[in-house]
Every structure is written in C-alpha cells, then in structure tokens.
Amino acid sequence: MVSFLKKVGYTLYRVWFYILVALPIFLFFPFLLLFTLSEKLYPQFFWLARNFWAIPILYGMGCPPKIRYDEKMEKGKSYMLVANHTSMLDIMLMLCVSKNPFVFVGKKELVKIPVFGFFYKRVCILVDRDDAKSRTGVYRRAQRRLNQGLSICIFPEGGVPDDETVLLDTFKDGAFKMAIAHNIPVVPIVFYDNKERFSFSFFSGSPGVLRAKVHSFFDTQHLSEIDKAKLREQVRDVMWRELLAK
C-alpha cells in the first residue's frame, strides 16, 4: 500500500511539472511568439522565459534555487556556460543562474516535446550529433549569436548519462573549442540537487532546495585550439571535485 501511494505521489509530481511547463507558454504565447519573429528581440524572449517560466516552475515544484557565485558575469559580455546535466530542471535552473541572455545549444530531439518543442526549435541552436555537417553549422550560428552580444550554454557531457549512478560523464570538445575560437570565458556551473529533485526515472523526485555554484571563470584569450583538451579537463576537474565534496 505504501509503495502504491508513493507511485501515485511521484506520478502527480510529474503531471504537475508538465502543467507548470505548459501553462505559462499558453498564457504568454502571443508575446513569446512575437519575440521569436526576429533574433534582435531574443533578449526580450529570454527575460520573459526566465522570469515568467523558469522561476515560477522551480518555485511551483517546491524547488527554490539557491545559487552561490565565485565570480559574477558582467552585463553585456558574452560567456560560454557549461554545467552538469542530470534533469529537465537543469534548463530552468540555468535560466535562473544567468541574467545575461544566452542561447542553448541542444540536441534536435527535444523539438518533439509538445508545446516546449515549438519554441525550443525557434530560439535554440540545434545540433544532430550524428551529423558532421550539423555539428559544423553550430559554430557558424553561435558566432552570429555572439556577435549579437549573447552568451552560449552547452551541457558538455553531450546528454544525460543512461546510468544515473554516473556522477559526471566525460566531456565533449565542442564547448571548449568554441570558447577558444571566440575568445570568451568558460563559466563552470555545478548543479548539486537536480537529479534528486527530478531525475529522468519516472518514480522519483521530491521538493527541496536546488543548489548551484558558479565557479571562477576560465579565460581563453591566450589559448589556441591545441589547448582545448587541457581546458576541457581543467573545467571538468573543478566540477568533478565540487560534486564529490557536496
């Protein structure tokens, strides 16, 4: 009986999440659509998504964010944001972390998600990791967004590990190669609790604080492409040690 009630509770928790995801999109649909008609309007889209979508979802789930900063991002400056990826809450928490408008680089499969996918494909840089041409095109689209004064966000693990016991998967080169090519700082961000609060296992999750930490930035001004592997491992080591010590 207790097990049955737990499953009912987990199911209701999941359903409530999807309601919270969809409701603001329906409520603000005309404004969201308007702000996707031109890339110049993206900062307005970002502000709306951050303040009237991401933050209400986290508080509505009973998961208030608690963010520590070793270094603050400067207004109007572009960055490469990287974080560990364990939960659908990662997207909302990342929007809370940065007031600077940024664009996600994400896998194209997410466009299949009802409602969310409609705007995801309009504002994010999509990549098919099995297509070399698609991966190359990411750099061109990212350059255009950086020229507009935006930042870029990539989850460098390349997806959520199938094995949920994995603390931090190996990193792909893309984020670090791009940061060096565009001479923008890399911002390591650690999410401590997202997996426990809302993992990809259906019968799991619970309300509670979502802690995040923004580490000191890695400068790329004097680096070249041959340094990307070293930079990648340095960033991963900072995040790995932080997760071990949580």
SERO-4910 file (N, C-alpha, C, O; in steps of 0.05 Angstrom, whole numbers):
BEGIN
 pado doro    nc1    nc2    nc3   cac1   cac2   cac3    cc1    cc2    cc3    oc1    oc2    oc3
  Met    A     17    -24      0      0      0      0     17     25      0     12     44    -15
  Val    A     38     25     17     56     48     18     70     53     -9     72     75    -18
  Ser    A     79     31    -21     92     32    -47     73     44    -68     81     60    -85
  Phe    A     48     35    -67     28     45    -86     24     75    -83     23     90   -103
  Leu    A     21     84    -58     17    112    -53     41    129    -62     37    151    -71
  Lys    A     65    118    -58     89    132    -67     88    136    -98     95    157   -108
  Lys    A     80    115   -112     79    116   -141     58    137   -150     62    151   -170
  Val    A     36    138   -136     15    158   -142     26    186   -137     22    204   -154
  Gly    A     41    189   -115     53    215   -109     73    223   -130     73    246   -139
  Tyr    A     91    205   -138    110    211   -159     96    218   -186    105    236   -200
  Thr    A     75    204   -192     60    209   -217     48    237   -217     49    251   -236
  Leu    A     35    244   -194     23    271   -192     45    292   -193     40    314   -204
  Tyr    A     68    287   -182     90    306   -182     99    311   -211    105    334   -219
  Arg    A    100    289   -227    108    292   -255     87    307   -271     93    325   -286
  Val    A     62    300   -266     40    314   -281     40    343   -274     36    360   -292
  Trp    A     44    350   -249     44    378   -240     67    393   -254     64    416   -262
  Phe    A     90    380   -257    113    392   -271    105    400   -300    110    422   -309
  Tyr    A     93    381   -314     86    386   -342     64    408   -345     63    423   -364
  Ile    A     47    409   -325     27    431   -325     41    458   -321     34    477   -335
  Leu    A     60    459   -303     75    483   -298     92    491   -322     95    515   -328
  Val    A    102    472   -337    117    478   -361     99    490   -383    107    509   -396
  Ala    A     76    478   -386     58    486   -408     42    511   -403     37    527   -421
  Leu    A     33    515   -378     14    536   -371     25    564   -379     11    579   -392
  Pro    A     50    572   -370     60    598   -378     63    602   -408     59    624   -418
  Ile    A     69    580   -422     72    582   -451     46    589   -463     44    606   -481
  Phe    A     24    576   -454     -2    583   -465    -11    611   -457    -22    626   -473
  Leu    A     -5    619   -432    -13    645   -423      1    668   -438    -11    688   -444
  Phe    A     27    664   -443     43    685   -456     49    679   -485     67    691   -496
  Phe    A     34    661   -497     40    652   -524     43    675   -544     62    676   -559
  Pro    A     25    695   -544     28    717   -564     54    732   -561     67    739   -581
  Phe    A     62    737   -536     87    752   -531    111    735   -538    130    745   -551
  Leu    A    111    709   -530    133    692   -536    136    689   -567    158    690   -577
  Leu    A    114    686   -581    115    684   -610    126    709   -622    142    708   -641
  Leu    A    116    732   -612    126    758   -623    156    761   -620    169    770   -638
  Phe    A    166    753   -597    195    756   -591    212    736   -606    237    738   -605
  Thr    A    200    717   -620    216    698   -636    216    705   -665    228    691   -682
  Leu    A    202    727   -672    200    734   -701    226    746   -711    231    746   -735
  Ser    A    242    757   -693    268    768   -700    289    762   -679    283    763   -655
  Glu    A    313    755   -688    334    750   -668    341    774   -651    351    771   -629
  Lys    A    335    798   -661    340    822   -646    323    824   -621    329    838   -602
  Leu    A    300    809   -622    282    810   -599    288    788   -579    273    784   -559
  Tyr    A    309    772   -583    314    750   -566    318    758   -536    308    744   -519
  Pro    A    332    780   -530    334    788   -502    307    791   -488    305    784   -464
  Gln    A    287    800   -502    261    803   -490    248    775   -486    235    770   -465
  Phe    A    253    757   -505    243    729   -502    257    717   -477    244    704   -461
  Phe    A    283    721   -475    298    709   -453    287    720   -426    284    704   -407
  Trp    A    283    746   -424    273    758   -399    246    745   -392    242    739   -368
  Leu    A    229    742   -411    202    731   -406    205    702   -397    192    693   -378
  Ala    A    222    686   -411    225    658   -405    237    654   -377    230    636   -363
  Arg    A    256    672   -370    269    670   -344    250    676   -321    247    662   -302
  Asn    A    236    699   -324    220    709   -301    192    699   -300    180    698   -278
  Phe    A    180    690   -322    152    681   -322    149    652   -330    127    642   -332
  Trp    A    172    638   -334    171    610   -340    189    594   -321    179    578   -305
  Ala    A    215    598   -323    234    582   -307    230    586   -277    227    566   -262
  Ile    A    230    611   -268    228    616   -239    201    606   -227    202    593   -206
  Pro    A    178    612   -240    153    600   -229    153    570   -229    141    558   -211
  Ile    A    165    557   -249    165    528   -249    180    517   -225    171    499   -211
  Leu    A    204    528   -219    220    518   -197    206    523   -170    205    505   -153
  Tyr    A    195    546   -166    181    551   -141    155    535   -140    147    526   -118
  Gly    A    142    532   -163    117    516   -163    122    487   -157    104    473   -147
  Met    A    146    477   -163    153    450   -157    163    446   -129    169    424   -120
  Gly    A    164    469   -114    175    468    -87    205    465    -87    216    454    -68
  Cys    A    218    476   -108    247    473   -111    260    501   -114    270    507   -136
  Pro    A    260    517    -93    272    544    -96    302    543   -101    316    527    -88
  Pro    A    312    559   -120    340    558   -126    357    573   -105    348    594    -94
  Lys    A    380    563    -99    399    575    -81    426    575    -95    439    554    -98
  Ile    A    435    598   -105    458    600   -123    481    615   -109    477    637    -99
  Arg    A    505    603   -110    529    617   -100    547    624   -124    549    609   -143
  Tyr    A    560    648   -122    576    657   -144    605    663   -133    609    679   -115
  Asp    A    624    649   -145    652    655   -140    660    680   -157    678    695   -149
  Glu    A    646    684   -179    651    706   -197    625    713   -211    610    696   -218
  Lys    A    621    739   -214    596    748   -227    600    754   -256    622    764   -264
  Met    A    580    749   -272    581    756   -300    575    785   -305    557    796   -292
  Glu    A    590    798   -323    587    826   -328    564    829   -349    562    814   -368
  Lys    A    548    849   -344    526    855   -362    537    863   -390    556    879   -392
  Gly    A    526    851   -411    534    858   -438    558    843   -448    566    847   -471
  Lys    A    569    825   -432    592    809   -440    583    780   -447    564    770   -434
  Ser    A    596    768   -466    589    740   -474    606    720   -460    629    724   -454
  Tyr    A    593    697   -454    607    675   -439    599    648   -451    579    646   -466
  Met    A    615    628   -445    608    600   -451    600    587   -424    617    583   -407
  Leu    A    574    582   -420    564    570   -396    564    540   -399    553    529   -418
  Val    A    576    525   -380    576    496   -380    567    486   -353    575    497   -332
  Ala    A    552    464   -352    542    453   -327    538    423   -331    535    413   -353
  Asn    A    537    409   -308    530    380   -309    500    378   -315    484    395   -308
  His    A    493    355   -328    466    352   -339    454    326   -328    463    304   -334
  Thr    A    433    329   -311    421    305   -298    391    306   -298    379    286   -290
  Ser    A    378    328   -306    350    332   -301    338    352   -320    353    369   -331
  Met    A    312    350   -325    298    371   -340    298    398   -326    294    419   -338
  Leu    A    302    397   -300    304    422   -284    329    438   -291    330    462   -284
  Asp    A    348    425   -303    373    439   -310    368    464   -327    381    484   -324
  Ile    A    350    462   -345    343    484   -363    333    508   -347    342    530   -351
  Met    A    314    502   -329    302    524   -313    323    536   -294    324    560   -291
  Leu    A    339    519   -282    359    529   -263    380    545   -277    390    565   -266
  Met    A    388    537   -301    408    553   -316    397    580   -323    411    600   -322
  Leu    A    371    582   -329    359    608   -335    359    625   -310    360    650   -312
  Cys    A    357    613   -286    359    628   -261    387    638   -255    391    659   -244
  Val    A    407    622   -263    435    628   -257    444    653   -271    458    670   -258
  Ser    A    437    656   -296    447    678   -312    426    699   -319    405    692   -331
  Lys    A    430    724   -312    413    745   -321    421    754   -349    405    766   -363
  Asn    A    446    748   -356    455    754   -383    441    736   -403    441    711   -399
  Pro    A    429    746   -424    415    729   -443    435    709   -456    457    717   -465
  Phe    A    427    684   -458    444    664   -471    426    646   -488    402    645   -484
  Val    A    439    631   -506    425    613   -523    435    585   -517    459    580   -516
  Phe    A    416    566   -514    424    538   -510    433    525   -537    421    530   -558
  Val    A    453    509   -536    460    490   -557    450    463   -548    459    453   -527
  Gly    A    431    451   -562    419    426   -553    412    408   -575    411    415   -599
  Lys    A    407    383   -568    401    363   -588    373    367   -600    355    376   -587
  Lys    A    371    361   -626    347    367   -641    323    350   -632    300    357   -638
  Glu    A    328    328   -618    306    310   -610    286    324   -592    263    316   -590
  Leu    A    295    345   -577    277    358   -558    255    374   -572    236    382   -559
  Val    A    257    378   -598    235    392   -612    210    376   -612    188    386   -618
  Lys    A    212    350   -606    189    332   -606    171    336   -582    148    326   -581
  Ile    A    182    350   -561    166    353   -536    143    373   -542    148    395   -552
  Pro    A    118    365   -537     96    383   -543     98    409   -529    107    411   -507
  Val    A     90    430   -542     89    458   -532    117    469   -529    125    488   -543
  Phe    A    133    457   -511    160    466   -506    177    465   -532    191    484   -538
  Gly    A    174    443   -547    190    440   -571    185    461   -592    203    467   -608
  Phe    A    161    472   -593    155    493   -613    174    517   -610    184    527   -630
  Phe    A    178    526   -585    195    549   -581    224    541   -580    242    556   -587
  Tyr    A    229    517   -570    257    507   -569    271    508   -596    293    518   -598
  Lys    A    257    500   -617    269    499   -644    272    527   -655    287    531   -674
  Arg    A    256    546   -645    257    574   -656    279    590   -643    288    610   -656
  Val    A    287    584   -619    306    601   -605    333    588   -598    352    602   -591
  Cys    A    335    562   -600    359    548   -592    376    541   -617    365    540   -639
  Ile    A    401    535   -613    418    525   -634    417    495   -633    427    482   -615
  Leu    A    405    483   -653    400    454   -653    424    439   -666    435    449   -685
  Val    A    430    416   -655    452    400   -667    444    371   -668    432    360   -649
  Asp    A    450    359   -690    448    330   -693    476    318   -690    493    321   -707
  Arg    A    480    306   -667    508    297   -661    518    275   -679    542    269   -679
  Asp    A    500    263   -694    508    242   -713    514    253   -741    521    238   -759
  Asp    A    511    279   -744    514    291   -770    537    312   -768    534    332   -755
  Ala    A    559    306   -782    583    324   -781    576    352   -792    586    372   -781
  Lys    A    559    353   -813    552    379   -824    536    395   -804    540    420   -802
  Ser    A    519    382   -788    503    396   -768    521    407   -746    518    429   -736
  Arg    A    541    391   -738    559    399   -717    576    423   -726    581    442   -710
  Thr    A    584    423   -751    599    446   -762    582    471   -763    592    493   -757
  Gly    A    557    468   -770    539    491   -772    534    505   -745    527    528   -745
  Val    A    538    490   -723    534    502   -697    553    525   -693    545    546   -681
  Tyr    A    578    523   -702    597    544   -697    589    569   -712    593    591   -702
  Arg    A    579    566   -736    570    590   -751    547    604   -738    546    628   -736
  Arg    A    527    588   -729    504    600   -716    512    612   -689    501    633   -681
  Ala    A    530    599   -675    539    610   -649    553    637   -653    550    655   -637
  Gln    A    569    638   -674    584    663   -679    564    686   -683    568    708   -674
  Arg    A    543    681   -698    523    702   -703    510    711   -677    505    735   -673
  Arg    A    504    692   -659    491    699   -634    511    714   -616    503    733   -601
  Leu    A    536    706   -616    556    720   -600    560    749   -610    564    767   -595
  Asn    A    559    752   -636    561    779   -648    538    797   -640    540    822   -640
  Gln    A    516    785   -631    493    800   -621    495    806   -591    476    817   -580
  Gly    A    517    798   -579    522    803   -551    511    782   -532    509    787   -508
  Leu    A    503    759   -543    491    738   -526    513    719   -516    536    719   -527
  Ser    A    507    702   -497    524    681   -488    514    654   -499    492    653   -510
  Ile    A    530    633   -496    523    607   -505    523    588   -481    540    590   -464
  Cys    A    504    569   -480    503    549   -459    504    521   -472    487    515   -489
  Ile    A    522    505   -462    525    477   -471    528    459   -447    543    465   -429
  Phe    A    514    436   -447    519    416   -428    540    397   -440    534    381   -457
  Pro    A    565    399   -431    588    386   -445    589    356   -443    604    343   -457
  Glu    A    572    344   -426    570    314   -426    557    304   -451    558    280   -457
  Gly    A    544    321   -466    531    314   -491    504    300   -487    494    288   -506
  Gly    A    493    302   -464    468    289   -458    468    278   -429    488    280   -415
  Val    A    446    267   -421    443    256   -394    452    226   -395    442    211   -411
  Pro    A    471    219   -378    480    190   -378    457    171   -372    440    177   -355
  Asp    A    457    149   -387    436    129   -382    438    117   -354    418    110   -341
  Asp    A    463    115   -344    468    105   -317    467    128   -298    485    145   -297
  Glu    A    446    129   -281    442    152   -263    462    151   -239    462    170   -224
  Thr    A    478    130   -237    498    130   -216    523    145   -225    541    151   -208
  Val    A    525    152   -250    548    167   -261    547    196   -249    527    210   -253
  Leu    A    568    203   -235    569    230   -223    573    252   -243    560    272   -242
  Leu    A    592    247   -261    598    267   -282    610    252   -306    632    241   -303
  Asp    A    597    252   -328    606    237   -351    630    252   -365    636    275   -358
  Thr    A    643    239   -383    664    252   -398    653    275   -414    630    275   -422
  Phe    A    670    295   -419    662    319   -433    669    317   -463    690    306   -470
  Lys    A    652    328   -480    657    332   -508    673    358   -512    674    375   -495
  Asp    A    686    360   -535    704    383   -541    689    408   -548    700    430   -545
  Gly    A    664    406   -559    651    428   -572    651    455   -557    658    475   -569
  Ala    A    643    455   -532    641    480   -517    668    493   -514    670    518   -515
  Phe    A    689    478   -511    715    489   -505    729    498   -531    743    518   -531
  Lys    A    725    483   -552    734    491   -578    721    518   -586    734    536   -597
  Met    A    695    520   -582    680    544   -589    689    568   -572    692    590   -582
  Ala    A    693    563   -545    701    585   -528    728    596   -536    732    620   -535
  Ile    A    747    578   -543    773    587   -552    772    602   -578    784    623   -582
  Ala    A    756    591   -597    753    604   -623    742    632   -622    749    649   -637
  His    A    724    636   -602    711    662   -600    722    679   -577    712    701   -571
  Asn    A    743    669   -564    756    684   -542    736    693   -520    737    716   -512
  Ile    A    719    675   -511    701    681   -490    707    664   -465    715    641   -468
  Pro    A    703    674   -441    709    659   -417    690    635   -414    667    636   -422
  Val    A    701    613   -403    684    590   -396    675    592   -367    691    597   -349
  Val    A    649    589   -363    638    591   -336    629    564   -326    608    554   -335
  Pro    A    644    550   -308    635    524   -298    613    527   -277    616    543   -258
  Ile    A    592    513   -281    569    514   -262    562    486   -253    559    468   -269
  Val    A    559    483   -227    552    457   -215    524    457   -204    517    474   -188
  Phe    A    508    438   -213    481    433   -202    483    409   -183    490    387   -192
  Tyr    A    477    413   -158    481    393   -138    457    374   -135    460    350   -132
  Asp    A    433    384   -137    409    370   -127    389    362   -148    369    349   -142
  Asn    A    393    371   -173    372    367   -194    365    338   -198    341    332   -203
  Lys    A    384    320   -196    379    292   -201    360    281   -179    342    265   -184
  Glu    A    365    289   -154    348    280   -132    320    293   -133    300    280   -126
  Arg    A    318    317   -143    293    331   -143    275    322   -166    250    320   -163
  Phe    A    288    316   -190    271    309   -213    289    295   -234    297    307   -253
  Ser    A    294    270   -229    311    254   -247    295    245   -271    271    250   -272
  Phe    A    307    231   -289    293    220   -312    279    194   -306    266    183   -323
  Ser    A    284    183   -282    268    159   -274    241    168   -265    238    187   -248
  Phe    A    220    156   -275    193    166   -271    185    167   -242    175    187   -232
  Phe    A    189    144   -228    180    143   -200    203    152   -181    215    137   -167
  Ser    A    207    178   -182    228    190   -166    223    220   -164    207    231   -178
  Gly    A    238    233   -146    236    262   -143    222    271   -118    205    257   -107
  Ser    A    228    296   -110    215    307    -87    222    337    -85    242    345    -96
  Pro    A    205    353    -73    211    382    -69    236    385    -52    243    368    -37
  Gly    A    248    408    -54    271    415    -38    288    436    -52    283    442    -75
  Val    A    307    447    -37    324    469    -48    341    458    -71    351    435    -70
  Leu    A    344    474    -92    362    468   -114    387    486   -112    386    510   -117
  Arg    A    409    473   -104    433    488   -100    450    488   -127    451    468   -141
  Ala    A    462    511   -132    480    513   -155    504    530   -147    501    548   -129
  Lys    A    527    526   -160    550    542   -155    563    550   -181    568    534   -198
  Val    A    568    576   -184    582    587   -207    611    591   -199    617    607   -182
  His    A    629    575   -211    657    576   -204    671    599   -219    660    612   -236
  Ser    A    696    605   -210    712    625   -224    715    618   -253    717    594   -260
  Phe    A    717    638   -270    717    633   -299    744    625   -309    765    631   -296
  Phe    A    745    611   -331    769    603   -345    773    622   -369    756    623   -387
  Asp    A    794    637   -368    799    656   -390    810    641   -415    826    622   -411
  Thr    A    802    649   -438    812    635   -463    827    654   -481    834    646   -504
  Gln    A    832    678   -472    844    698   -490    870    689   -503    875    696   -526
  His    A    886    675   -488    913    668   -498    915    638   -505    937    627   -506
  Leu    A    892    626   -510    892    597   -517    887    593   -547    876    610   -560
  Ser    A    897    571   -557    892    563   -585    878    536   -585    875    523   -564
  Glu    A    870    527   -608    855    502   -610    869    478   -598    857    459   -588
  Ile    A    896    478   -598    911    456   -587    908    454   -557    914    433   -545
  Asp    A    897    475   -544    893    476   -515    866    466   -507    860    465   -483
  Lys    A    849    459   -526    821    453   -519    819    429   -500    802    429   -482
  Ala    A    835    408   -505    833    384   -488    841    390   -459    829    381   -440
  Lys    A    862    406   -456    872    414   -430    851    431   -416    845    426   -392
  Leu    A    839    450   -430    818    467   -418    794    450   -410    783    453   -389
  Arg    A    786    432   -428    764    414   -422    768    398   -396    749    397   -380
  Glu    A    791    387   -393    796    371   -369    799    388   -344    792    379   -322
  Gln    A    810    412   -347    812    430   -324    784    438   -314    779    438   -289
  Val    A    766    444   -332    739    452   -324    725    428   -312    711    430   -291
  Arg    A    728    405   -324    715    381   -314    725    374   -286    710    366   -268
  Asp    A    751    377   -281    763    371   -255    751    389   -233    746    379   -211
  Val    A    747    415   -239    735    433   -220    707    424   -213    700    423   -189
  Met    A    692    417   -233    664    408   -228    663    381   -214    646    377   -197
  Trp    A    680    363   -222    682    336   -210    688    338   -180    675    325   -164
  Arg    A    708    354   -173    716    357   -145    693    369   -129    689    361   -106
  Glu    A    679    388   -141    657    401   -127    634    381   -121    622    381   -100
  Leu    A    628    364   -141    607    344   -138    615    323   -117    597    314   -102
  Leu    A    640    316   -117    649    296    -97    647    307    -68    641    292    -49
  Ala    A    650    333    -66    651    346    -39    624    355    -29    621    365     -7
  Lys    A    603    352    -46    577    364    -39    565    352    -14    543    360     -5
***
